[in-house]
Each structure stands twice: as C-alpha cells, then as structure tokens.
Amino acid sequence: MIGVLTDSSCNLPREIIEELGIEIVPLYVQIGTETYEEFDITTTELCRKMREGILPQTSQPPPGKFEEIFKKMAKQFKSIIAILITSKHSGTYNSAQVARAMLPELDIEVVDSLSIATGTGFLAEAAARAARKGKAKDEILSLIHWLRDRINIVATVSTLKYLHASGRVGAIKTMMASLLDVKPILSMKEGEVVVIGQTRTRSRSLEQIVSHVVKAAERLGKVDLSVLHADCHEEALMLKEELSKKVRPNRIFLAEITSVIAVHGGPGLIGVVYSPAITTLV
C-alpha cells in the first residue's frame, strides 16, 4: 500500500482528507513570540491582526517532524509519497528531503507541487485516490507530474505589500503598483508567484479572474475549481456563483485560504485554483 502526505496549506476540504486518509504535516504561523500550528489560528483572526498592523511570519516543519510522521506512516504503508507546497516559496520541501535522507531504509518520494493551496491539495487528492485504486508508485508519480503541469492559480490581492514583505514579489513591482494604485493579477510559473496583469479596480480584477478561468476550462475540459479568499467571503461567494454558471465545473469548492498563505497575500486575497477534474481522471 502507498500512503500520501501533504502539508497543512493544501486547502483540501476536511472530508476529502479524512475520506482518503491523507496525512497532514503542519506549517507554522508566528505572531510576535507566539507560534501556532496552521490549523490553530483562523484566517479571519489572522487578518484582523494584520489589519491592526501586526506582520506575522511563517515557518516550515523541522525535519524531525517529517521523520516522526514518516516513521508512523511506515508502520502502515510500504511506500510514502509526500506532496508539498512549492519549494520556491517555502522550505517545507527541503525539510522533508532532509528527513527522507535520515530514513534510507524507507521508500519515500518527496514531490515539489510547484504550487500553493489547493494546487498542492489537488495533487495530493489525485495521488491518494490512485493509491486507493491500487495504482503502482510509478503510475501515481506519472499522474502527479502530468497533473502538475495543468494545475494553476489566478488571484488578486488588495495590496502587494505583504507579498513584498515576505519576498514573494520584487520591490519595483510593489512600488509601481502602489504608485499607480493598480490591482495585480497573480499566477504561478514554475513554482513562483508572478504578476501576469493589472487592473485599475477590484471589480475589474475579479472579472479578469473569471475570464482567465473560463479560458483555462476551455483548454482543459472538465475542471475542478477551488475559490479561496482571505476574509472577503462575500466576494468569494459571488466569484463562485459566476464560475458555476460560466464554467459548469465537475466540482467547485469555496473556503478561506489557510493562514500560512494569508500571511503572504494579506487580507483581501482572493483567487481560484483550477485543475483537470480529479475524480474523472482517477
């Protein structure tokens, strides 16, 4: 049997995690001298603190945490596949690789999702569903790599200052966006957050997200969508309703983005992860 592990930023619905027995390793949020496992602080609470001027930080699990979980999983599974948040923006992948090297007797594959949030989560779900159906490890890894090239995210933020503060976008882009008072359109390229466009207003940025997802769905065929937000539920709900009508996805989820991602995007972050429909692939 093959076990699947991902990290707490995966933004998969809890019922899917439990149904498929996906193991979760926690990422951490630091606020002053306090450190929280990601599930221990809500995004709403985090955004409230950020609006008050507090700038939280995040940190990856130490190798010892991965070692502990790998050993536990090895009691049940012959092989382990760990699918983790992009290594371009987190040390989580490297931490898992260190733990893997500490356990040479175990069959562990560590995969860089080159994505964030449900971009990572959809890969973990696909791997877990394939494992449940008895697929071999090589088949599952091939599926993951095929899917990874077709999953992406399109998003916008209220301000680039949080992405700049965390080193996720450059100072020049941040300065220009601030001077021009524009709303950036963000996506992922080779595991990094990139600015792919800009609009003058928030409403126009949401229209651009819808347009981008509609075009992606035309290219990919039947899709799964995950609408994510940082304390802007009403806008996210409208986005979900619009995409439900225009795309008619296989599945569409709506959730607050996890607190670790919210630290970097800030209050007002809103976006959509799209993927070929997982349940029709596996």
Buried (B, 14 or more C-beta within 10 A) or exposed (E): EBBBBBBBBBBBBEEBBEEBBBBBBBBBBEBEEEEBBBEBBBBBBBBEBBEEEEBBBBBBBBBEBBBBBBEEBBEEBEBBBBBBBBBBBBBBBBBBBBBBEBBEEBBBBBBBBBBBBBBBBBBBBBBBBBBBEEBEBEEBBEBBEEBBEBBBBBBBBBBBBBBBBBEBBEEEBBEBBEEEEBBBBBBBEEBEBBBEBBBEEBEBBBBBBBEBBBEBBEEBEBBBBBBBBBBBBEBBEEBBEBBBEEBEBBBBBBBBBBBBBBBBBBBBBBBBBBBBBBEEBB
